[in-house]
Amino acid sequence: MTPRAGQTLGLEMEMAVARRDSGASHLVGGYFESLAAIKAARGEAPQVARIGERAVSVSVAAGESGLDNGFNLLETAFAPVSETQGGLAELARRASRELRDACDALAGEDALLLNASEHPDCTLDPRWYAAAHVPRPIYRELVGHREWLHRVGIDAKAQNSPCTSVAVGQAARALNVVLALAPASIALFANSPLENGRVTGLKENRLTVWDRMFRHSRYAGDHYLQRLPERPFVDLGDYFRWMFAPGTASRCLPLAADEGYKSATGVYLSGAPSLAAFLASDGWRGRRSDTGEWVTVAPQGGHFEYSQFAHFLDARWRYRLAAPLPLEALREAWRQPGGIEDLYERLGASSYIEGRAPGAGFADAQLLDEAGAQVAATRVMAPSAVQLGLMRNLSQAEDLLRSWGWLRLRAMRADAIRDALHDAAVLDLATEVLAVAEAGLAPHERHWLAYANYAVEARSTGADRLLRLWREHAGASDRLARVCRARAVLPL
């Protein structure tokens, strides 16, 4: 019997930081030391990680509190929570505690968490990027070698990423559903109508980041991998053939395939082959990323597992194997319909769908005033509830996908980014998505959809509320400070 989706739930929660006095984007200083002290006082045994002399994360059993791309954008990756531990309710409790901890730790820097999926007035200037970005080794590849315009995301473009476990045999189906129905989540959780102090004309400007970042990449395939393909994925082999197809260029591959994704010493493969071409070879020449020395890298199954992050769609299938991935077994399985599924089941894969469409959003005074405490208390977990409900009700979600049509849904993504729930078709889609999601949830879980239902009924998103605030304070010399204080996160 296939395990149902959502036996474990995770969350990657990103949070923009602003100065309380001015509203300016804030680079955290002693934040992680303060956060570690808060967690230590609860007996959580925090471990602080550093890059050079600078603290960049605090890890405890409940998860890792760190940074995304910049010191102005916090990111907490929660450890998975099982159904038996409480599922959505327990994950919500942990998220609320984390928000309280973050707010308390930021208070010492006169800073606050911002209810927005992008800071409303922060420069993308190269000098700001140089000061703000986290100096991880991977960015030397992405910026220096692949020539990504990484700084277009340095104004704290933030997402709320539900992570919902799925059986390997259902992974392609679940991924198709979450990807195709993403316009509903984009619209429901839109929260970034401003950039660099200007009204953009888009309700979720955050999602322009991928097109802008990859548009002038050294490799055209990088831009290709941020656009939904023209048809659903048949199975996981099909998914990986798209991701590693001819015309795409393999990322810098680690000398040791088991090294960490963001910190490995890597090799730039000569001629920029696709990963599929590299894995089919006996070995490939390339230059080390640290010394420039020429080496020959022999393909390993671990290079395939390492490269699972290669695209930037609105959802990813993420996995971990319990046993090493033999290269010859991978090559053979990849040629067979359903072969990856069969192989990965034998290798004890645990996997989940990482949703990337929902913008970051939290309770604040404005939402409390307009929607009430019961609705506001579900804001953080509502994207997780939507994704869980769709994946638990997979057959009806697939029926919904087919009734709207893959290509139509792909085109609707732009409508959702621009108008959110003020586009009539997107509103209809969101309404139908919520009905399918609600049917997939247990009765005691359905209240976590309260914020999403409120957004549809009021036809009001975080972006709409932020625009109203912005316009109310037009002309004020301290406009940004007023808006950011009004949008300060309230942990509920």
Secondary structure, 3 states (H helix, E strand, C coil): CCCCCCCEEEEEEEEEEEECCCCCECCCCCHHHHHHHHHHHCCCCCEEEEECCEEEEEEECCEEEEECCECCEEEEEECCEEHHHCHHHHHHHHHHHHHHHHHHHHHCCCEEEECCCCCCCCCCCHHHHHHHECCCHHHHHHHHHCCCCHHHHCCCCCEEEEEEECCHHHHHHHHHHHHHCHHHHHHHCCCECEECCEECCCCEHHHHHHHHHHCCCCCHHHHHCCCCCCCCCCCHHHHHHHHCCCCCCCCCEECCCCCCCCCCCEEEECCCCCHHHHHCCCCEEEEECCCCCEEEECCCHHHHHHHHHCCCCCEEEEEECCCCCCHHHHHHHHCCCCHHHHHHHHCCCEEEEEECCCECCCCCHHHHHHHCHHHHCCCCCHHHHHHHHHHHCHHHHHHHHHHHCHHHHHHHHHHHHHHHHHCHHHHHHHHHHHHHHHHHCCHHHHHHHHHHHHHHHHCCCHHHHHHHHHHHCCCCCCHHHHHHHHCECCCC
